[in-house]
Amino acid sequence: MLKHKGFPSRLPGTDFHFTIRRDNKKGPTRLIARERYADRRPADRRADEGFMWALWEHFGEEPFPRGNLDAGRLSWLFGREVVPAEEPFDPESYDSLLRIDVSRASASFPGAFDGSAEEV
């Protein structure tokens, strides 16, 4: 499992994790597209925006391997702001390539792209 050096491990001051420390002995957790409802807690929305900001700052528009990025946090963005960068895509592999869909991500999280998001 590739560890993304320099990527923040969590949203500061919270328990919202962005990375995992070690691989799962049963294999990587499957990435799924989780539905984000309008009534989500503000803290959850801040965590999503902070994670999107960290992805943008660390990878930009370039494809990146899933590596040690937290599957739960990725699943809140997967299929919308973060999309597969390869075909066929294996949602249960640490080596799968992802990329940011910049147009959707900037529409969903404008603060992550204009510098107004809380720095992680």
Buried (B, 14 or more C-beta within 10 A) or exposed (E): BEBBEEBBBBBEEEEBBBBBEEEEEEEBBEBBBBEBEEEEEEEEBBBBBBBBBBBBBBBEEEEBBBBBBBBBBBBBBBBBBBBBBEEEEBBEBBEBBBBBBEEBBBEBBEBBBEEEBEEB
